[in-house]
Amino acid sequence: MEIIVWSGAALSVIGLCGIVYSIVAVTRAKRANLADEELRARISKILPINLGALFVSMIGLMAVIVGVMLG
């Protein structure tokens, strides 16, 4: 069960890195003083990355909980 906990922790860290990347990318887009349509287009490209990172992080945290409960 220890491998489930460590693999879940690794998934959570990967998800956290994706979330941080999304925050940095949106901040850069907002500071670039883009037109409204271009800003929306850039943020809409970042949104799937953010949702995927949240999903990976959630799966990792669930794996950690399952590993702790079973171990």
C-alpha positions in Angstrom: 0.0 0.0 0.0 3.0 2.3 0.4 3.4 2.5 -3.4 -0.2 3.8 -3.7 0.6 6.6 -1.2 3.8 7.6 -2.9 2.4 7.5 -6.4 -0.6 9.5 -5.2 1.7 12.1 -3.7 3.6 12.3 -7.0 0.4 12.8 -8.9 -0.6 15.5 -6.5 2.7 17.3 -6.9 2.3 17.1 -10.7 -1.2 18.5 -10.5 0.0 21.3 -8.2 2.7 22.2 -10.8 0.1 22.4 -13.5 -2.1 24.7 -11.3 0.9 27.0 -10.6 1.6 27.1 -14.3 -2.0 28.1 -15.0 -1.9 30.9 -12.5 1.4 32.2 -13.9 0.1 32.0 -17.5 -3.1 33.9 -16.7 -1.2 36.5 -14.8 1.1 37.1 -17.7 -1.8 37.3 -20.1 -3.5 39.9 -17.9 -0.4 42.0 -17.6 0.2 42.0 -21.4 -2.7 44.5 -21.8 -4.2 42.5 -24.6 -7.5 43.3 -26.3 -10.5 41.7 -24.8 -11.0 39.0 -27.5 -7.3 38.1 -27.5 -7.3 37.9 -23.7 -10.3 35.6 -23.8 -8.7 33.4 -26.5 -5.5 33.0 -24.4 -7.3 32.2 -21.2 -9.5 29.7 -23.0 -6.3 27.9 -24.1 -5.2 27.8 -20.5 -8.5 26.5 -19.0 -8.1 22.9 -20.1 -4.6 22.7 -18.6 -6.0 24.1 -15.4 -8.9 21.6 -15.3 -6.6 18.7 -16.1 -4.2 19.7 -13.4 -7.0 19.9 -10.9 -8.2 16.4 -12.0 -4.7 14.9 -11.6 -4.3 16.5 -8.2 -7.6 15.2 -7.1 -6.9 11.7 -8.3 -3.5 11.8 -6.5 -5.1 12.9 -3.2 -7.7 10.2 -3.5 -4.9 7.6 -4.0 -3.2 8.9 -0.9 -6.3 8.5 1.1 -7.0 5.0 -0.2 -3.5 4.0 0.5 -3.6 5.2 4.0 -6.9 3.6 4.7 -5.8 0.3 3.3 -2.4 0.3 4.9 
